[in-house]
Amino acid sequence: MTEDKMQFFEPGEFACLCCGRTRLNPKFKDKIDTARLYAKVPFVITSGCRCEKHNKVVGGKPTSSHLIDNHIGGCCAADIRTATSVERFRVLYGLIQARFLRIGIGKDFVHADCDEEKDVGVMWMY
């Protein structure tokens, strides 16, 4: 695997739904690919990179880890669709094995980020 290439994802899977831009934090890229390896289920990204305009439209926080243009080297977050409890378990298992320390759980998605400027060792519900 080269520095720019991911084993389980194409860069476009993380593209901003508004402008199509993608800029992933290198640490996040490695961790999300590792999480997918451990999970052994496809990760369908429902929200990856966001420009400031799109972040506002979806009600994202001004300090969202999804933001493309930030001082931590790009987007370091993704929301992953989980249609069943089995998928949710597999995704969570992969994220924990890959050492994600910030995880949010929704009814039909799981959020993961590696934003070290925010509290770590946290899990929350939507």
N, CA, C and O atoms as CSV, one atom per row, in Angstrom:
chain,resi,resn,atom,element,x,y,z
A,1,MET,N,N,0.851,-1.180,0.000
A,1,MET,CA,C,0.000,0.000,0.000
A,1,MET,C,C,0.891,1.235,0.000
A,1,MET,O,O,1.754,1.381,0.866
A,2,THR,N,N,0.688,2.110,-0.952
A,2,THR,CA,C,1.477,3.338,-1.000
A,2,THR,C,C,0.888,4.357,-0.041
A,2,THR,O,O,-0.202,4.163,0.498
A,3,GLU,N,N,1.618,5.447,0.169
A,3,GLU,CA,C,1.161,6.480,1.088
A,3,GLU,C,C,-0.180,7.063,0.658
A,3,GLU,O,O,-1.025,7.360,1.504
A,4,ASP,N,N,-0.384,7.231,-0.650
A,4,ASP,CA,C,-1.614,7.839,-1.148
A,4,ASP,C,C,-2.749,6.839,-1.347
A,4,ASP,O,O,-3.914,7.233,-1.391
A,5,LYS,N,N,-2.434,5.584,-1.466
A,5,LYS,CA,C,-3.432,4.551,-1.786
A,5,LYS,C,C,-3.946,3.895,-0.515
A,5,LYS,O,O,-3.180,3.597,0.401
A,6,MET,N,N,-5.240,3.676,-0.475
A,6,MET,CA,C,-5.847,2.957,0.634
A,6,MET,C,C,-6.249,1.577,0.129
A,6,MET,O,O,-6.613,1.418,-1.036
A,7,GLN,N,N,-6.184,0.599,0.993
A,7,GLN,CA,C,-6.513,-0.774,0.595
A,7,GLN,C,C,-8.004,-0.963,0.364
A,7,GLN,O,O,-8.398,-1.644,-0.583
A,8,PHE,N,N,-8.834,-0.377,1.207
A,8,PHE,CA,C,-10.270,-0.659,1.163
A,8,PHE,C,C,-11.140,0.480,0.646
A,8,PHE,O,O,-12.350,0.308,0.498
A,9,PHE,N,N,-10.557,1.623,0.373
A,9,PHE,CA,C,-11.354,2.790,-0.012
A,9,PHE,C,C,-10.742,3.489,-1.217
A,9,PHE,O,O,-9.532,3.449,-1.443
A,10,GLU,N,N,-11.617,4.128,-1.981
A,10,GLU,CA,C,-11.201,5.066,-3.012
A,10,GLU,C,C,-11.367,6.463,-2.407
A,10,GLU,O,O,-12.308,6.690,-1.647
A,11,PRO,N,N,-10.477,7.398,-2.728
A,11,PRO,CA,C,-10.585,8.736,-2.126
A,11,PRO,C,C,-11.953,9.387,-2.304
A,11,PRO,O,O,-12.415,10.101,-1.414
A,12,GLY,N,N,-12.603,9.151,-3.437
A,12,GLY,CA,C,-13.907,9.744,-3.686
A,12,GLY,C,C,-14.982,9.346,-2.694
A,12,GLY,O,O,-15.986,10.047,-2.563
A,13,GLU,N,N,-14.797,8.238,-1.994
A,13,GLU,CA,C,-15.781,7.809,-1.000
A,13,GLU,C,C,-15.883,8.793,0.163
A,13,GLU,O,O,-16.882,8.804,0.882
A,14,PHE,N,N,-14.859,9.615,0.350
A,14,PHE,CA,C,-14.819,10.580,1.444
A,14,PHE,C,C,-15.085,12.004,0.966
A,14,PHE,O,O,-15.016,12.942,1.761
A,15,ALA,N,N,-15.390,12.183,-0.329
A,15,ALA,CA,C,-15.529,13.515,-0.923
A,15,ALA,C,C,-16.692,14.294,-0.316
A,15,ALA,O,O,-17.722,13.727,0.046
A,16,CYS,N,N,-16.501,15.602,-0.215
A,16,CYS,CA,C,-17.556,16.499,0.255
A,16,CYS,C,C,-18.744,16.400,-0.705
A,16,CYS,O,O,-18.567,16.467,-1.922
A,17,LEU,N,N,-19.932,16.244,-0.170
A,17,LEU,CA,C,-21.133,16.113,-0.997
A,17,LEU,C,C,-21.515,17.421,-1.673
A,17,LEU,O,O,-22.343,17.432,-2.584
A,18,CYS,N,N,-20.919,18.519,-1.233
A,18,CYS,CA,C,-21.215,19.836,-1.802
A,18,CYS,C,C,-20.282,20.165,-2.967
A,18,CYS,O,O,-20.732,20.519,-4.057
A,19,CYS,N,N,-18.979,20.041,-2.720
A,19,CYS,CA,C,-18.005,20.512,-3.717
A,19,CYS,C,C,-17.118,19.401,-4.284
A,19,CYS,O,O,-16.377,19.632,-5.240
A,20,GLY,N,N,-17.186,18.211,-3.710
A,20,GLY,CA,C,-16.411,17.085,-4.210
A,20,GLY,C,C,-14.963,17.048,-3.757
A,20,GLY,O,O,-14.211,16.157,-4.151
A,21,ARG,N,N,-14.565,18.011,-2.929
A,21,ARG,CA,C,-13.171,18.045,-2.466
A,21,ARG,C,C,-12.910,16.948,-1.437
A,21,ARG,O,O,-13.792,16.553,-0.674
A,22,THR,N,N,-11.668,16.473,-1.446
A,22,THR,CA,C,-11.228,15.468,-0.481
A,22,THR,C,C,-9.841,15.843,0.010
A,22,THR,O,O,-8.939,16.101,-0.788
A,23,ARG,N,N,-9.677,15.870,1.294
A,23,ARG,CA,C,-8.363,16.057,1.911
A,23,ARG,C,C,-8.404,15.337,3.253
A,23,ARG,O,O,-8.938,15.852,4.235
A,24,LEU,N,N,-7.830,14.139,3.276
A,24,LEU,CA,C,-7.859,13.324,4.487
A,24,LEU,C,C,-6.567,13.475,5.277
A,24,LEU,O,O,-5.474,13.479,4.712
A,25,ASN,N,N,-6.706,13.598,6.574
A,25,ASN,CA,C,-5.570,13.592,7.481
A,25,ASN,C,C,-4.862,12.248,7.323
A,25,ASN,O,O,-5.527,11.213,7.368
A,26,PRO,N,N,-3.534,12.222,7.137
A,26,PRO,CA,C,-2.814,10.959,6.916
A,26,PRO,C,C,-3.019,9.926,8.026
A,26,PRO,O,O,-3.146,8.735,7.739
A,27,LYS,N,N,-3.051,10.357,9.269
A,27,LYS,CA,C,-3.258,9.425,10.380
A,27,LYS,C,C,-4.648,8.791,10.291
A,27,LYS,O,O,-4.813,7.593,10.519
A,28,PHE,N,N,-5.645,9.619,9.953
A,28,PHE,CA,C,-7.007,9.110,9.807
A,28,PHE,C,C,-7.081,8.082,8.684
A,28,PHE,O,O,-7.713,7.035,8.826
A,29,LYS,N,N,-6.428,8.394,7.567
A,29,LYS,CA,C,-6.424,7.476,6.426
A,29,LYS,C,C,-5.944,6.086,6.834
A,29,LYS,O,O,-6.570,5.079,6.501
A,30,ASP,N,N,-4.842,6.043,7.547
A,30,ASP,CA,C,-4.285,4.764,7.982
A,30,ASP,C,C,-5.217,4.041,8.956
A,30,ASP,O,O,-5.435,2.835,8.848
A,31,LYS,N,N,-5.762,4.802,9.906
A,31,LYS,CA,C,-6.611,4.185,10.935
A,31,LYS,C,C,-7.925,3.647,10.357
A,31,LYS,O,O,-8.362,2.559,10.732
A,32,ILE,N,N,-8.555,4.398,9.451
A,32,ILE,CA,C,-9.843,3.941,8.912
A,32,ILE,C,C,-9.640,2.715,8.029
A,32,ILE,O,O,-10.489,1.825,8.002
A,33,ASP,N,N,-8.532,2.662,7.313
A,33,ASP,CA,C,-8.218,1.490,6.495
A,33,ASP,C,C,-7.965,0.274,7.393
A,33,ASP,O,O,-8.420,-0.829,7.089
A,34,THR,N,N,-7.245,0.476,8.490
A,34,THR,CA,C,-6.983,-0.600,9.443
A,34,THR,C,C,-8.285,-1.072,10.092
A,34,THR,O,O,-8.489,-2.272,10.276
A,35,ALA,N,N,-9.159,-0.134,10.435
A,35,ALA,CA,C,-10.449,-0.492,11.038
A,35,ALA,C,C,-11.267,-1.368,10.093
A,35,ALA,O,O,-11.885,-2.343,10.519
A,36,ARG,N,N,-11.267,-1.017,8.821
A,36,ARG,CA,C,-12.009,-1.802,7.822
A,36,ARG,C,C,-11.446,-3.220,7.721
A,36,ARG,O,O,-12.203,-4.177,7.561
A,37,LEU,N,N,-10.127,-3.358,7.814
A,37,LEU,CA,C,-9.483,-4.666,7.792
A,37,LEU,C,C,-9.992,-5.533,8.944
A,37,LEU,O,O,-10.359,-6.690,8.738
A,38,TYR,N,N,-10.013,-4.983,10.136
A,38,TYR,CA,C,-10.472,-5.722,11.318
A,38,TYR,C,C,-11.980,-6.013,11.279
A,38,TYR,O,O,-12.419,-7.078,11.712
A,39,ALA,N,N,-12.754,-5.081,10.768
A,39,ALA,CA,C,-14.217,-5.221,10.798
A,39,ALA,C,C,-14.719,-6.348,9.906
A,39,ALA,O,O,-15.698,-7.019,10.232
A,40,LYS,N,N,-14.053,-6.547,8.795
A,40,LYS,CA,C,-14.448,-7.596,7.843
A,40,LYS,C,C,-15.862,-7.405,7.273
A,40,LYS,O,O,-16.520,-8.364,6.870
A,41,VAL,N,N,-16.308,-6.142,7.250
A,41,VAL,CA,C,-17.549,-5.772,6.552
A,41,VAL,C,C,-17.269,-4.474,5.806
A,41,VAL,O,O,-16.446,-3.675,6.253
A,42,PRO,N,N,-17.933,-4.251,4.684
A,42,PRO,CA,C,-17.724,-2.991,3.968
A,42,PRO,C,C,-18.106,-1.791,4.831
A,42,PRO,O,O,-19.046,-1.859,5.623
A,43,PHE,N,N,-17.370,-0.695,4.670
A,43,PHE,CA,C,-17.714,0.571,5.311
A,43,PHE,C,C,-18.313,1.464,4.233
A,43,PHE,O,O,-17.632,1.831,3.275
A,44,VAL,N,N,-19.572,1.808,4.387
A,44,VAL,CA,C,-20.219,2.748,3.484
A,44,VAL,C,C,-20.179,4.110,4.163
A,44,VAL,O,O,-20.837,4.325,5.180
A,45,ILE,N,N,-19.407,5.022,3.598
A,45,ILE,CA,C,-19.210,6.339,4.189
A,45,ILE,C,C,-20.385,7.238,3.796
A,45,ILE,O,O,-20.597,7.515,2.616
A,46,THR,N,N,-21.141,7.687,4.795
A,46,THR,CA,C,-22.275,8.569,4.530
A,46,THR,C,C,-21.907,10.034,4.697
A,46,THR,O,O,-22.585,10.914,4.165
A,47,SER,N,N,-20.839,10.297,5.432
A,47,SER,CA,C,-20.320,11.660,5.570
A,47,SER,C,C,-18.834,11.568,5.851
A,47,SER,O,O,-18.406,10.990,6.850
A,48,GLY,N,N,-18.060,12.146,4.957
A,48,GLY,CA,C,-16.609,12.166,5.122
A,48,GLY,C,C,-16.148,13.600,5.221
A,48,GLY,O,O,-16.433,14.285,6.204
A,49,CYS,N,N,-15.433,14.061,4.200
A,49,CYS,CA,C,-14.936,15.430,4.178
A,49,CYS,C,C,-16.080,16.418,3.965
A,49,CYS,O,O,-17.042,16.138,3.250
A,50,ARG,N,N,-15.950,17.576,4.603
A,50,ARG,CA,C,-16.931,18.644,4.416
A,50,ARG,C,C,-16.211,19.982,4.237
A,50,ARG,O,O,-15.277,20.307,4.970
A,51,CYS,N,N,-16.667,20.742,3.251
A,51,CYS,CA,C,-16.219,22.130,3.159
A,51,CYS,C,C,-17.020,22.910,4.207
A,51,CYS,O,O,-17.988,22.387,4.759
A,52,GLU,N,N,-16.625,24.146,4.480
A,52,GLU,CA,C,-17.323,24.934,5.500
A,52,GLU,C,C,-18.796,25.130,5.153
A,52,GLU,O,O,-19.657,25.075,6.030
A,53,LYS,N,N,-19.084,25.358,3.866
A,53,LYS,CA,C,-20.471,25.573,3.428
A,53,LYS,C,C,-21.324,24.334,3.718
A,53,LYS,O,O,-22.405,24.445,4.297
A,54,HIS,N,N,-20.843,23.168,3.318
A,54,HIS,CA,C,-21.611,21.940,3.532
A,54,HIS,C,C,-21.751,21.631,5.022
A,54,HIS,O,O,-22.799,21.160,5.465
A,55,ASN,N,N,-20.709,21.893,5.785
A,55,ASN,CA,C,-20.764,21.659,7.226
A,55,ASN,C,C,-21.885,22.481,7.866
A,55,ASN,O,O,-22.596,21.990,8.743
A,56,LYS,N,N,-22.040,23.724,7.427
A,56,LYS,CA,C,-23.118,24.578,7.944
A,56,LYS,C,C,-24.480,24.032,7.547
A,56,LYS,O,O,-25.406,24.008,8.359
A,57,VAL,N,N,-24.605,23.591,6.292
A,57,VAL,CA,C,-25.884,23.076,5.784
A,57,VAL,C,C,-26.347,21.867,6.598
A,57,VAL,O,O,-27.536,21.734,6.886
A,58,VAL,N,N,-25.421,20.989,6.967
A,58,VAL,CA,C,-25.805,19.779,7.700
A,58,VAL,C,C,-25.839,19.988,9.215
A,58,VAL,O,O,-26.080,19.048,9.972
A,59,GLY,N,N,-25.597,21.218,9.647
A,59,GLY,CA,C,-25.652,21.518,11.078
A,59,GLY,C,C,-24.414,21.082,11.850
A,59,GLY,O,O,-24.471,20.896,13.066
A,60,GLY,N,N,-23.287,20.918,11.141
A,60,GLY,CA,C,-22.046,20.541,11.804
A,60,GLY,C,C,-21.498,21.663,12.663
A,60,GLY,O,O,-21.752,22.840,12.404
A,61,LYS,N,N,-20.756,21.297,13.673
A,61,LYS,CA,C,-20.143,22.285,14.553
A,61,LYS,C,C,-19.016,23.003,13.813
A,61,LYS,O,O,-18.398,22.421,12.922
A,62,PRO,N,N,-18.741,24.259,14.169
A,62,PRO,CA,C,-17.656,25.004,13.514
A,62,PRO,C,C,-16.286,24.333,13.667
A,62,PRO,O,O,-15.380,24.584,12.873
A,63,THR,N,N,-16.138,23.494,14.672
A,63,THR,CA,C,-14.867,22.785,14.894
A,63,THR,C,C,-14.964,21.315,14.494
A,63,THR,O,O,-14.203,20.484,14.987
A,64,SER,N,N,-15.901,20.995,13.599
A,64,SER,CA,C,-16.129,19.615,13.186
A,64,SER,C,C,-14.851,18.946,12.685
A,64,SER,O,O,-14.058,19.550,11.963
A,65,SER,N,N,-14.673,17.715,13.074
A,65,SER,CA,C,-13.525,16.922,12.617
A,65,SER,C,C,-13.670,16.523,11.150
A,65,SER,O,O,-12.715,16.030,10.550
A,66,HIS,N,N,-14.854,16.729,10.563
A,66,HIS,CA,C,-15.099,16.441,9.150
A,66,HIS,C,C,-14.522,17.526,8.222
A,66,HIS,O,O,-14.390,17.296,7.020
A,67,LEU,N,N,-14.185,18.687,8.761
A,67,LEU,CA,C,-13.769,19.811,7.924
A,67,LEU,C,C,-12.491,19.517,7.135
A,67,LEU,O,O,-11.520,18.977,7.666
A,68,ILE,N,N,-12.519,19.887,5.862
A,68,ILE,CA,C,-11.374,19.706,4.969
A,68,ILE,C,C,-10.263,20.695,5.319
A,68,ILE,O,O,-9.099,20.321,5.458
A,69,ASP,N,N,-10.644,21.955,5.457
A,69,ASP,CA,C,-9.665,23.017,5.707
A,69,ASP,C,C,-9.556,23.268,7.205
A,69,ASP,O,O,-10.324,24.040,7.778
A,70,ASN,N,N,-8.608,22.615,7.815
A,70,ASN,CA,C,-8.361,22.804,9.239
A,70,ASN,C,C,-6.856,22.774,9.485
A,70,ASN,O,O,-6.077,22.549,8.558
A,71,HIS,N,N,-6.459,22.994,10.694
A,71,HIS,CA,C,-5.031,23.055,11.004
A,71,HIS,C,C,-4.448,21.706,11.428
A,71,HIS,O,O,-3.297,21.635,11.860
A,72,ILE,N,N,-5.228,20.651,11.307
A,72,ILE,CA,C,-4.723,19.326,11.693
A,72,ILE,C,C,-4.498,18.417,10.483
A,72,ILE,O,O,-4.444,17.195,10.621
A,73,GLY,N,N,-4.371,19.005,9.327
A,73,GLY,CA,C,-3.996,18.235,8.144
A,73,GLY,C,C,-5.128,17.604,7.381
A,73,GLY,O,O,-4.912,16.642,6.644
A,74,GLY,N,N,-6.334,18.121,7.536
A,74,GLY,CA,C,-7.460,17.624,6.757
A,74,GLY,C,C,-8.481,16.868,7.585
A,74,GLY,O,O,-8.322,16.683,8.792
A,75,CYS,N,N,-9.514,16.445,6.917
A,75,CYS,CA,C,-10.614,15.702,7.539
A,75,CYS,C,C,-10.077,14.487,8.286
A,75,CYS,O,O,-9.267,13.721,7.764
A,76,CYS,N,N,-10.546,14.331,9.510
A,76,CYS,CA,C,-10.129,13.161,10.294
A,76,CYS,C,C,-11.343,12.465,10.887
A,76,CYS,O,O,-11.284,11.938,11.998
A,77,ALA,N,N,-12.456,12.464,10.135
A,77,ALA,CA,C,-13.689,11.863,10.627
A,77,ALA,C,C,-14.502,11.255,9.489
A,77,ALA,O,O,-14.397,11.664,8.333
A,78,ALA,N,N,-15.308,10.272,9.849
A,78,ALA,CA,C,-16.249,9.682,8.895
A,78,ALA,C,C,-17.447,9.141,9.647
A,78,ALA,O,O,-17.334,8.678,10.782
A,79,ASP,N,N,-18.601,9.208,8.991
A,79,ASP,CA,C,-19.798,8.535,9.464
A,79,ASP,C,C,-19.981,7.311,8.577
A,79,ASP,O,O,-19.949,7.407,7.350
A,80,ILE,N,N,-20.172,6.165,9.213
A,80,ILE,CA,C,-20.228,4.877,8.512
A,80,ILE,C,C,-21.625,4.294,8.700
A,80,ILE,O,O,-22.090,4.127,9.827
A,81,ARG,N,N,-22.289,3.986,7.588
A,81,ARG,CA,C,-23.642,3.424,7.658
A,81,ARG,C,C,-23.611,2.059,8.336
A,81,ARG,O,O,-22.729,1.240,8.075
A,82,THR,N,N,-24.593,1.827,9.215
A,82,THR,CA,C,-24.765,0.511,9.836
A,82,THR,C,C,-26.251,0.173,9.759
A,82,THR,O,O,-27.064,0.721,10.505
A,83,ALA,N,N,-26.589,-0.725,8.859
A,83,ALA,CA,C,-27.993,-1.059,8.612
A,83,ALA,C,C,-28.532,-2.107,9.590
A,83,ALA,O,O,-29.745,-2.223,9.769
A,84,THR,N,N,-27.638,-2.868,10.220
A,84,THR,CA,C,-28.068,-3.917,11.151
A,84,THR,C,C,-27.216,-3.872,12.414
A,84,THR,O,O,-26.162,-3.236,12.439
A,85,SER,N,N,-27.671,-4.541,13.445
A,85,SER,CA,C,-26.895,-4.599,14.687
A,85,SER,C,C,-25.594,-5.369,14.483
A,85,SER,O,O,-24.594,-5.075,15.138
A,86,VAL,N,N,-25.595,-6.344,13.592
A,86,VAL,CA,C,-24.364,-7.088,13.301
A,86,VAL,C,C,-23.338,-6.161,12.639
A,86,VAL,O,O,-22.166,-6.168,13.017
A,87,GLU,N,N,-23.772,-5.364,11.653
A,87,GLU,CA,C,-22.868,-4.402,11.023
A,87,GLU,C,C,-22.338,-3.412,12.055
A,87,GLU,O,O,-21.146,-3.105,12.070
A,88,ARG,N,N,-23.224,-2.911,12.919
A,88,ARG,CA,C,-22.801,-1.955,13.938
A,88,ARG,C,C,-21.729,-2.560,14.829
A,88,ARG,O,O,-20.734,-1.902,15.133
A,89,PHE,N,N,-21.917,-3.796,15.247
A,89,PHE,CA,C,-20.920,-4.476,16.082
A,89,PHE,C,C,-19.598,-4.611,15.343
A,89,PHE,O,O,-18.541,-4.313,15.901
A,90,ARG,N,N,-19.648,-5.060,14.088
A,90,ARG,CA,C,-18.414,-5.265,13.312
A,90,ARG,C,C,-17.664,-3.935,13.108
A,90,ARG,O,O,-16.440,-3.884,13.236
A,91,VAL,N,N,-18.400,-2.875,12.792
A,91,VAL,CA,C,-17.779,-1.566,12.608
A,91,VAL,C,C,-17.135,-1.107,13.917
A,91,VAL,O,O,-15.988,-0.659,13.918
A,92,LEU,N,N,-17.858,-1.215,15.019
A,92,LEU,CA,C,-17.304,-0.811,16.320
A,92,LEU,C,C,-16.073,-1.639,16.674
A,92,LEU,O,O,-15.079,-1.102,17.163
A,93,TYR,N,N,-16.140,-2.929,16.429
A,93,TYR,CA,C,-15.001,-3.801,16.698
A,93,TYR,C,C,-13.775,-3.327,15.915
A,93,TYR,O,O,-12.685,-3.201,16.473
A,94,GLY,N,N,-13.961,-3.068,14.626
A,94,GLY,CA,C,-12.851,-2.609,13.790
A,94,GLY,C,C,-12.284,-1.286,14.266
A,94,GLY,O,O,-11.066,-1.112,14.314
A,95,LEU,N,N,-13.158,-0.350,14.617
A,95,LEU,CA,C,-12.699,0.958,15.080
A,95,LEU,C,C,-11.894,0.854,16.367
A,95,LEU,O,O,-10.862,1.508,16.518
A,96,ILE,N,N,-12.365,0.037,17.282
A,96,ILE,CA,C,-11.650,-0.129,18.555
A,96,ILE,C,C,-10.313,-0.822,18.326
A,96,ILE,O,O,-9.308,-0.433,18.920
A,97,GLN,N,N,-10.287,-1.838,17.478
A,97,GLN,CA,C,-9.025,-2.524,17.187
A,97,GLN,C,C,-8.015,-1.588,16.522
A,97,GLN,O,O,-6.810,-1.721,16.734
A,98,ALA,N,N,-8.505,-0.645,15.722
A,98,ALA,CA,C,-7.628,0.307,15.043
A,98,ALA,C,C,-7.250,1.483,15.952
A,98,ALA,O,O,-6.544,2.400,15.531
A,99,ARG,N,N,-7.714,1.447,17.173
A,99,ARG,CA,C,-7.380,2.446,18.196
A,99,ARG,C,C,-8.031,3.813,17.985
A,99,ARG,O,O,-7.448,4.845,18.319
A,100,PHE,N,N,-9.238,3.809,17.431
A,100,PHE,CA,C,-10.007,5.060,17.415
A,100,PHE,C,C,-10.458,5.324,18.847
A,100,PHE,O,O,-10.967,4.430,19.523
A,101,LEU,N,N,-10.266,6.552,19.297
A,101,LEU,CA,C,-10.587,6.908,20.681
A,101,LEU,C,C,-11.722,7.917,20.775
A,101,LEU,O,O,-11.983,8.467,21.845
A,102,ARG,N,N,-12.399,8.161,19.653
A,102,ARG,CA,C,-13.565,9.047,19.623
A,102,ARG,C,C,-14.603,8.398,18.706
A,102,ARG,O,O,-14.417,8.350,17.490
A,103,ILE,N,N,-15.693,7.901,19.289
A,103,ILE,CA,C,-16.700,7.162,18.534
A,103,ILE,C,C,-18.090,7.625,18.962
A,103,ILE,O,O,-18.389,7.712,20.153
A,104,GLY,N,N,-18.930,7.919,17.978
A,104,GLY,CA,C,-20.327,8.268,18.229
A,104,GLY,C,C,-21.223,7.227,17.585
A,104,GLY,O,O,-20.955,6.763,16.476
A,105,ILE,N,N,-22.290,6.861,18.284
A,105,ILE,CA,C,-23.178,5.808,17.787
A,105,ILE,C,C,-24.580,6.370,17.558
A,105,ILE,O,O,-25.220,6.891,18.472
A,106,GLY,N,N,-25.039,6.247,16.305
A,106,GLY,CA,C,-26.397,6.630,15.947
A,106,GLY,C,C,-27.204,5.392,15.617
A,106,GLY,O,O,-26.667,4.284,15.614
A,107,LYS,N,N,-28.477,5.560,15.342
A,107,LYS,CA,C,-29.356,4.420,15.037
A,107,LYS,C,C,-28.900,3.676,13.787
A,107,LYS,O,O,-28.959,2.447,13.740
A,108,ASP,N,N,-28.441,4.423,12.763
A,108,ASP,CA,C,-28.071,3.784,11.502
A,108,ASP,C,C,-26.686,4.185,11.004
A,108,ASP,O,O,-26.387,4.043,9.818
A,109,PHE,N,N,-25.838,4.688,11.907
A,109,PHE,CA,C,-24.467,5.030,11.532
A,109,PHE,C,C,-23.581,5.046,12.766
A,109,PHE,O,O,-24.053,5.113,13.900
A,110,VAL,N,N,-22.280,4.984,12.507
A,110,VAL,CA,C,-21.276,5.145,13.552
A,110,VAL,C,C,-20.308,6.218,13.076
A,110,VAL,O,O,-19.818,6.172,11.947
A,111,HIS,N,N,-20.037,7.182,13.947
A,111,HIS,CA,C,-19.064,8.235,13.673
A,111,HIS,C,C,-17.737,7.836,14.300
A,111,HIS,O,O,-17.697,7.340,15.426
A,112,ALA,N,N,-16.652,8.054,13.565
A,112,ALA,CA,C,-15.316,7.824,14.113
A,112,ALA,C,C,-14.431,8.992,13.718
A,112,ALA,O,O,-14.478,9.454,12.578
A,113,ASP,N,N,-13.625,9.469,14.657
A,113,ASP,CA,C,-12.626,10.472,14.306
A,113,ASP,C,C,-11.384,10.293,15.164
A,113,ASP,O,O,-11.417,9.648,16.212
A,114,CYS,N,N,-10.306,10.867,14.703
A,114,CYS,CA,C,-9.039,10.804,15.448
A,114,CYS,C,C,-8.512,12.217,15.677
A,114,CYS,O,O,-7.319,12.480,15.523
A,115,ASP,N,N,-9.410,13.113,16.043
A,115,ASP,CA,C,-9.076,14.507,16.316
A,115,ASP,C,C,-8.456,14.605,17.698
A,115,ASP,O,O,-9.162,14.573,18.706
A,116,GLU,N,N,-7.140,14.726,17.744
A,116,GLU,CA,C,-6.414,14.741,19.015
A,116,GLU,C,C,-6.542,16.066,19.758
A,116,GLU,O,O,-6.052,16.197,20.880
A,117,GLU,N,N,-7.195,17.045,19.143
A,117,GLU,CA,C,-7.398,18.322,19.814
A,117,GLU,C,C,-8.698,18.333,20.610
A,117,GLU,O,O,-9.048,19.337,21.229
A,118,LYS,N,N,-9.402,17.221,20.588
A,118,LYS,CA,C,-10.648,17.076,21.357
A,118,LYS,C,C,-10.446,15.963,22.376
A,118,LYS,O,O,-9.464,15.224,22.315
A,119,ASP,N,N,-11.386,15.851,23.315
A,119,ASP,CA,C,-11.299,14.794,24.315
A,119,ASP,C,C,-11.176,13.434,23.648
A,119,ASP,O,O,-11.841,13.165,22.648
A,120,VAL,N,N,-10.333,12.586,24.195
A,120,VAL,CA,C,-10.166,11.218,23.687
A,120,VAL,C,C,-10.643,10.233,24.735
A,120,VAL,O,O,-10.824,10.587,25.900
A,121,GLY,N,N,-10.847,8.983,24.308
A,121,GLY,CA,C,-11.385,7.975,25.214
A,121,GLY,C,C,-12.851,8.244,25.505
A,121,GLY,O,O,-13.322,8.066,26.628
A,122,VAL,N,N,-13.576,8.684,24.452
A,122,VAL,CA,C,-14.994,9.029,24.612
A,122,VAL,C,C,-15.848,8.302,23.575
A,122,VAL,O,O,-15.421,8.038,22.451
A,123,MET,N,N,-17.059,7.993,23.997
A,123,MET,CA,C,-18.052,7.392,23.114
A,123,MET,C,C,-19.375,8.052,23.467
A,123,MET,O,O,-19.689,8.225,24.645
A,124,TRP,N,N,-20.147,8.419,22.461
A,124,TRP,CA,C,-21.405,9.093,22.705
A,124,TRP,C,C,-22.485,8.545,21.804
A,124,TRP,O,O,-22.221,7.843,20.828
A,125,MET,N,N,-23.721,8.889,22.161
A,125,MET,CA,C,-24.894,8.471,21.396
A,125,MET,C,C,-25.508,9.697,20.724
A,125,MET,O,O,-25.447,10.807,21.253
A,126,TYR,N,N,-26.102,9.476,19.545
A,126,TYR,CA,C,-26.832,10.528,18.847
A,126,TYR,C,C,-28.310,10.313,19.079
A,126,TYR,O,O,-29.132,11.085,18.584
